[in-house]
Amino acid sequence: MKASSVVFGVALLLAAVSVRAVVSEAELQENTAKGLRLISLEEGVDPVWKTEDDKLALKRARVNFFDVTEVYDPKTPIIVHPDSFAPAVTYPAPSHQSAVKAIIANVSLANIQTYLSGLTAFNNRYYKSQTGVDATNWILKTAGDIAAAYPASQATVTKFTHSWIQSSIIARIPGTMPGGPITILGAHMDSINLNSPTSGRAPGADDDGSGSVNLLEAFRLLLAAGFRPTTPVEFHWYSGEEAGLLGSQAIAKSYKASGTQVKAMMQLDMTAYVKPGTTEVIALMPDYVDAGLNTFLGSLITAYSRLPFVTSPKCGYACSDHASWYNQGYPTCLPFEARYGDDNPVIHTSSDTVSVSGFSWSHTLEYTKIAVAFAYELGI
Ligand SMILES: *[C@@H]1O[C@H](CO)[C@@H](O)[C@H](O)[C@H]1NC(C)=O
């Protein structure tokens, strides 16, 4: 496994040097000025230029992609870094069960419901709409108020601004060992109505209001418990996921460029739907994740959740923000609401609300518990 991935990595590097068509800096500038976007549709295949309308057509056809226009580097044109670039990290078995169980015993469904009703109240959270900006400011304020309520934590909540109007948000609990590798929990705060992105109603209750509020409540629980990690823990709410993983790519690239170490990254994207007639499970995504981290995640679920975990069918290329971190060589995982294919069928429409048949508060509650356990066990 190890040897073959090294060989694969070398092969990819050689391919990059010898045959791949690199998009030049001049071409990047010229096409970007025309409003074109550079889109990566497949691993190992050169990205292609598309219009904004083409991007929407791809989304409507349920084709996922990275919009790499702002992160593409002609000097390192490989989009997906080979596995062998990932830092060798081993994850110990969960070992703080009494502390973690005491924290998750305080999880508040009422808080989760209040947070989600706040987020879904915006007409949409589209990354280029004013209500999308308002939603980001709402997360900034909500997470900021949590941090302010527990000043001893020294937690900070900041905007990560982008070239488009909606920012991503980063809440950080500093480590007592400040330079230590960061544990990252991510979700995306934007939503989209594929029929009418800018002005259409997109409550995005499940996609990805659910993951976003799991993170808010986990952040609150940890601060309320006086959690002081050894290594930093960060909660990220990404902008522009629905437009080609824009926010997470920008942040992952900047962390990589500054040499920031990441211990593990867990993405929560859709955690509230159980298809009627199916057995309730937590489904671990098998692709664009770290196998060791997935094993650790399974052990966390066994220790701290009432639900069993299963391995999901693959979600494919560029399916959520974890892939942006994977591409930079960081270890990632994605516990999903259901086996891929049994997930919420009404996302990206005005119907993605809490009243859809199959929407489950008790299901999404489990992912808040996993988020607390992930942050605690890795950060302590
Ligand atoms: C749980 O909540 C109670 C009531 O707010 C608080 O006194 C207690 O410290 C909390 N426990 C933990 C571990 O956070």
PDBQT file of the ligand as one rigid body, heavy atoms in Angstrom, charges set to zero:
ROOT
HETATM    1  C1  LIG A 401     -22.736  20.882  32.010  1.00  0.00    +0.000 C 
HETATM    2  O1  LIG A 401     -23.626  21.961  32.243  1.00  0.00    +0.000 OA
HETATM    3  C2  LIG A 401     -23.753  22.337  33.596  1.00  0.00    +0.000 C 
HETATM    4  C3  LIG A 401     -24.872  23.359  33.689  1.00  0.00    +0.000 C 
HETATM    5  O2  LIG A 401     -24.594  24.457  32.863  1.00  0.00    +0.000 OA
HETATM    6  C4  LIG A 401     -22.422  22.863  34.107  1.00  0.00    +0.000 C 
HETATM    7  O3  LIG A 401     -22.507  23.221  35.457  1.00  0.00    +0.000 OA
HETATM    8  C5  LIG A 401     -21.386  21.781  33.927  1.00  0.00    +0.000 C 
HETATM    9  O4  LIG A 401     -20.109  22.296  34.258  1.00  0.00    +0.000 OA
HETATM   10  C6  LIG A 401     -21.344  21.296  32.477  1.00  0.00    +0.000 C 
HETATM   11  N1  LIG A 401     -20.407  20.194  32.368  1.00  0.00    +0.000 N 
HETATM   12  C7  LIG A 401     -19.463  20.154  31.453  1.00  0.00    +0.000 C 
HETATM   13  C8  LIG A 401     -18.525  19.004  31.493  1.00  0.00    +0.000 C 
HETATM   14  O5  LIG A 401     -19.346  20.994  30.581  1.00  0.00    +0.000 OA
ENDROOT
TORSDOF 0
